[in-house]
Amino acid sequence: MKILMITPEGPPLARATALVDVLEALPRELKVRGHEIGVVLPYYREIRENAEVSHKDTGVTVDVRVGSRTYVAEFLAGRTTGGVQLFYVRCDEFFDRAGIYGEHGETYEDNSARFIFFSKAALELARRLAPSPQILHVHDWATALVPVLVREAQMPFRTVLTVHHLAEQGSFWGLDFSLTNLPERCFGMRGLEFFGRMNLLKGGVLYADQITTVSERYRRNILTPEGGCSLDFVLRENADRLVGILNGADYRRWNPETDPLLPKVYSTSRLEGKGACRDILLNELALEPGPAGPVFGMLSRLVPEKGFDLLMPVLDRLLSDDVRLIILGEGDPAYEAALAVAARKYRTKFAYRRSYDERLAHLIEAGTDITLIPSQIEPSGLSAMYSLKYGALPVARATGGIQEIIQDYDPTDDSGHGFLCYWNSPDAFWDSVKRARGIFCGDSGTWQRLVARAMSREFSWELAAEKYESVYREVIGVADVAA
């Protein structure tokens, strides 16, 4: 099959997001399975300034109309480290910026125009490719307009929309609909209009031939009023086209036995390297060595949905003990400021780093004993997959894909490999932290069994790719019947 993925994020962006990881691993696995696969994303400043990224100018440019204005899209080509064909859409007016969606916790005011332009430019690229793609696989709100444009222009493509993160929907002023240049009938109850605003993700849900999301549990969550972020009734009406496919883990990048970013590699049979990584991590971050309790770690965007409203109220309780805590991530300025203050208060126990660093992220996974995942929403749980492989046992809220990845430890039959919190409250999360800390400090034999059990877990992209193949075949079959 010939598949073109259209995405706002992907390799070679150095971002701590699940979408970048997915767009590195899934296309590579599909290529291995014999499919012709390409990925198109915006040519951001970060890509242009990355000296390690090679790409060439195709010499192809197109005019793209966005509302009453016309912009020029230039197309560049490159390849991922896995050999997958990459295409970049260049328009410096929109993408030569410090951030992807915004800066300093604020989104760019012209995001509607930026990603409407990108969606239209990606379609112009698809029309010019030979052989022509059969399927356009788009990701999240920023490319959700593509299925609408395809259907309205009766283009010869089938479309698949993957919802990675329902909370972000591409909701803009209703007047921004004029930027799409679509007929007025597309702005209504059966189109992009949503309570007077333009909602790009809603349009994608209605117009795509198939919708997927990143775990079966998350699929169930988003069909409910509690988890549907106000789009639940739209998703329920289209539930026959909604499939949950659990992401895999990219063990080429995240494997403690082969990780080139670690100072010491290790495995279940040679755990000495994990202890060495722990010592190096504490030393590098100027934290006091040799705590009696565990080293806690957290790699996350700093936003409410990632559970900081559960974590912040118990931070002092956590750090009053002889433990260490390391948090890496950026996001809400209020959380960033609060963590910076706490890091100054507990200088020898807590280190906070804002800017994402790939090497440090891997060292945190390897050097920590417990990973904190207090998320209110965790669609696929990729971070939990990585933590398990590195032997950093997760303490996590039971939500979304987490429930498909982590089995809660049950001492009655010595089963499980993590610690789940089933109630949405700081005290409930604190109880799960105490449960994990108690075993770490009081029963080293059980802890070592849990670590070995966690590290043996495998979440293969091969299985996920097989399921995506089934989705692709289904939408092409629909196309054949229609013809």
N, C-alpha and C positions, 0 to 999 in steps of 0.2 A: 504494500500500500504506500501511497505517496501522501505524506503528512507534513503540514507546515504549522508549527506552533507560534502563536503570536502572544507576546508576554511583556509586561512592563518591567520585569526583573528577570535576571538570569545570569549565567556566567558570561563574562568574567567579573561581574560585580563582586566586590569583597564585602558582602553584607551578611549579617547574622539572621537571615530570614529563611523560612522553610521554602519559599518559592524559588529562591536561587538554588537551593539544594535539589529541589525537584527537577528544575530545568537543566541541571547538570546531569542527573542520573537517569531520568526517564527517557529522554531522547537517545542517550547512549545505549540503553538496554534495547530500545526499539530498533536501533541501527544494527546491533548485534543479531537481532532476530530477523534481519533481512529487509527491513522497510527503508524506504527513502524518506529521510527525515531532515527537516530544516527548522531553525529557530530564528525569529526576527524580534528585535528589541530596539529601543531608542539608543542613539549614540550619545550617551551621557558624558559629561566632563570627566567623570572618574575613569571611564573607559579610554577616552582620548588621552588622558595624562598618564595612563599606565604603560610604562615603557616595555613591559613584558608581553603586552597584547599586540599581536600582529594582525593586520588587516589591510585590505587593498581597496582602492576606489574602483567601483565597477564602471564609472563613467556614465551611469544612468541617472537621470534626474526627472522628476515629474512635478507638475503644478498640482497643488492640492487646495481645494476650495474649502474654507471654514467660515461659514456665514457669508459675509460680504467681502471678505479678504481672501487673497490667494497667497500661499506660501510654497516655497520650493523644498522638495524632499530629495536629498541625495542618498544613494544606496551604497553601502560599503559591505565587504564580505570578509569573513574570517572563519576560524574553526575553534571549537572547544578543545580542551585537553583530551577529550575522548574521541576526537575526530569528527564530531557532528558539525554540519554546515551551519554557520552563523551569518545572519544578515543584520546590518545596522541601518536605522533610519536617522539621517542627520538633518537637523534643523536647529542651528545654534540659538536662535531666538527662543526656542522652547526648552532645549535640553542642555545647553551649556550653563549649568547651574551647580551649586555646591551640593544640593540634595536631589533626591528622586521625586518625592511628593511635596517637600517643603523643608524648612530650616527652623531650628530653635523651637521646635514644638508647634510651629504654625505652618499650615499648608499653603502652597502657592495659590494666589487668587485666581489664576488663569488655568487651573488644572483641567477644567472642562475642555477648553480650547486645545490644550496640550495633547490630551489623549484622544480627543475626537480627531485631531490632525493625525496622530500616530495610527489610529485604527484605519483611517482612509488611506494613508500612505502604505500601510502593510498590505491592504487589499490591492493597491496598484502594483505592488511588488508581486503578489500572488498571481495576478493576471499576466505578468510578463515572464514567469518562470516556465521553463521547458525541461522536463515534462511538467505539466500543470498538476498542482496538488489536488488530491481528491477530497481531503479533509483539512479544514482549518480548525485547529484546537486552540482555543483562546482561554486566558487565565485571568480570573477576577474582574473587578469592575472596570479597570482601566482599558480593557480590550473587549468588554461585553457589548459594545456597539457593533462589532463586526457582524454577528449573526443578523442583526437588524438590517444593516446595509446590504448584506448578501441576499436576504429574502426580498427586500424591496427592489433591488436592481436585478433580481432573478439571475444571479451569477451561478455558474456551474460548480459550486462547492457545497459540501455538507459541513455542518458546524457542530463542534462539541465545546461546551463551556464547562470549565472546572471552577467551582467555588471553593477557594482555599480559606477565605476569611469573610464570612457573611456580614460582619459588623461594618465593614467598609463597602459602601454600595455605589459610590459615585453619584451622590445626591447634590444637585445644583439648582440654582434659580430656574424657574420655568422659562424665563426669557432666553436662557442659554440653549434651549432647544433649537433656536434659529441657526446655531452654529453647525448643526448636523446637516442642514440643507435637505432634510427629509420632508415629505408631504405632511400637512397638518394632521391627517388622519392617524399618524404614528404617535401623536401626543394625545393620548386618551387612556381610558381605563384598560384597554387591551393593547397599550403601547407603553411609552416611556414615562407617561405622567403618573405621579405618585403623590397624592395629597397636594396638588398644585405645583410640585417641583418636578424636575427631570431626574429620573433615577435610571442610570445606565445599566446597573446590574439587573433591575427588573426587566428592562428591555431584552437583555441577553437571555434571561430565564424564559421569557415568552417566545422568543424567536429561534433559539438554538434547537437543532435537531435532537440533541441529547445533552443532559446535564449530569455532571459527576461532582462528587465532593470527596473529601480526603480520608474518610473512614465511615464505616457503617453506623457507628454510634453517633457521629456528628450528623449524619444524614437524618437519623431519628430526632436528634436535638433540634435541628433547624425547622422541623415540621411542627414544632410546638410553639405556643405563644411565648413561653419562657426563653426559648433559645433561637427563635426565628427572627429577632431584630426587626420586628414589624412586617417582614416579608413572608411570614409563615403561611398566611392564607394563599398568597401567590404560589408558593412552593407546593402547598398541599394540592392546589388545583392542577399542578403539573408534576405530581409525584410519580406518575407512570413513566416519566422520562428522567427521573432522578436516581442515580446509582451511587452507592458508597464504595470507594476503593481505597483501602488503607495504603498509605505511602510505604515505600521501603526505606531502608537506611543505606547510604552510600558508604560501604565498607572499604572502598578504595581510599577514601579520605579519612574515615573515622574507624580506625582499627588500631588498638594499642600494640598489637604484635608487629605492625609494619609502619606506624605513623612516623614520618620523617621529621615532624615538628616537635617530637618529644625528646628530651635529653636522655631518657632511658625507656626502651620498649619493654613490654611485659605481656604475660599470658596467664591463664588460670594455673598453669603448672610452675610459673616463674613470676611470682607476685612481688619479688624484691624491687623490681623496677617501679612499681606503683609507689612504694614507700620512698624511693629516691625522688620521684617526681613531686611527691608531697613536700619533702624537705626543700627542694629547689624552688617550688612555688612560694612557700612561706618566706624563704630568704629573699627571693626576687621582689616580693611585695612588702618587705620590711616588717613582716609580722613575727611575733615571738614564736620561736620553734618549740616543738615537743609538747603540744597541748595534751591534757589528760583526756579531753573529749574529742569529738570528730571535727574534721574540717568540712564546713558546709560551702557549697558553691551554687551560683545561679547565673545562667546566661540568658538574658531576656531583654525584650523591649520594655521600657518603663512606662507602662500604661495600665489603667485599672483592670482591664480584662485579663492581664497576666497575674492578677492576684495581689498586687501591692497593698490593696486595702485590707487584705488578710495578714500580710507580712509585717507591715509597719507597726501595727499595735503590739506585736510580740517581739519586736527587735531588741528592746532593752532586756526582756526576760531571757532571750536567747544568748545575748552577749554578756550577761551577768555570770555565766558559767565559764569554765576554762575550755572554750571552744574557739575556732577561727571561722570567719565568714568572708567570702569573696564574691562580689557581684560585678558583672560586666554587662553594660548596656546603656542605652540612651533612650530618651523619650520625653515624657511629661516633665517640664522644668521644675515643677513642685516636688516631684519624686527625686529628681536629680539633686536638688538643693538639700532635701531631707537626708538623703544618703551621704552626701558630702559632709554634712554636719555630724552625722553619726560616725563617719570614718575618722573625723578629727577627735571626737569624744572617746572613741575606742581605738586609738592609734595602733596598739599592739595586737588587737584582735580582729579588726575589720578593715578590709581594703575595698574601695570602690573605684572602678575604672570606667570612664564614660565611653571613650572611643573604641570601636570594635577593632580587635587585633586577632588575626587568625591564629598565630602561634600561641598567644596567651589563652585563647579560647580552648585550644587543645590541651594546653598544660593544666588549665582549671579542671577539665573533665578527668584528666589523669591523676591530678594531685588531690582531689577532694574525695571524701568518704561518702558524703551524702549530697545529693542534688535536691534543691528546693524548687518545686513546681506548684505554686499555690493557685494556678490559673483558674479564673472564672470560666474562660473559654479556651480550650486546647483542641483545635480541630483534628490534627493528625498525630501530634505527640512525637515529632521527630526528635526533639531534645531528649525525651525519655529514652528513645531507642539508643541514642549515642551514649547516654549516661550508663545504661545497662551494660553496654559493650565495654566501657571503661571501668566498670566495677564501682561506680559512684551510685549507690542505691538511692532511688528517688523517694522523696516524701511528696506526694502529689494529691491534688484535688481530683476526685473521681468524676471526670467530665470528658466528653468527646472521645477522641482516639485513645486517651489515657487508659480507658477501661478495656481496650483491646490489646494493650501493650504490657500493663503492669498487673500482676496478680498480688493481691494483698497478702502479707505474711500472716499465716495462721499457726500459732504455736501448738495447737492441739494435734495437728498431723504434720507439722514441720513442712508446710507447703508455702509457695509464694516467693517473691523476690523483690518486694518493695513495700511501701507503707502508704495506704490510701486514706484520704480524708473524705468522708461522705457528706459532711455538713458544711454549709457555706458561712462559716464564722471564724474569727481569729482564734477563739478558744478551741474549737474543734481541730483547726490546723495545728495549734500548739500541742494538743494531745498526741497527734500523729508524730510530730517532731520528738516529743518526749519518749514515745514508744521506740522510735529508731535509736535515739541516743542511749536509751536504757540498755538495749541489746549490744550496741557498740561498746559501751563501757563495762557491761557486766557479764557478757557471754561471748567471748571472742571466737569460740568454736562455732556457735550458731552464725555469727557474723561472717566468718570465712565461708561457710556453706552457702549463705545467701549471695555473697559476692561471686562465688564460682557459678552458682545457678544463674545469676543475672548475666554474667559474661558469656554464658553458653547460649543465650537467646539469640535468634536470628530473624531478621525481618527483611526478606529478600525483595529486591526490585524486580526480579524475574517473575514472581507471582503477580505483582501489581501490573507489569507490562502485559502479561497474558490477559488480564481482565480488561485493560484498555484496548487490546486487540479485539476482544469480543464486542466492545462498544463501537469501535470503528467499523467492524464488519456489519453490525446491525444498521448503522446509519447509511452505509453504502448499499446494503440490501434494500433499504427503504427507497433510496435513489433509483435503484434498478427497477423496482416495482413501479414507481411513478413514471419512469420513462416508457 
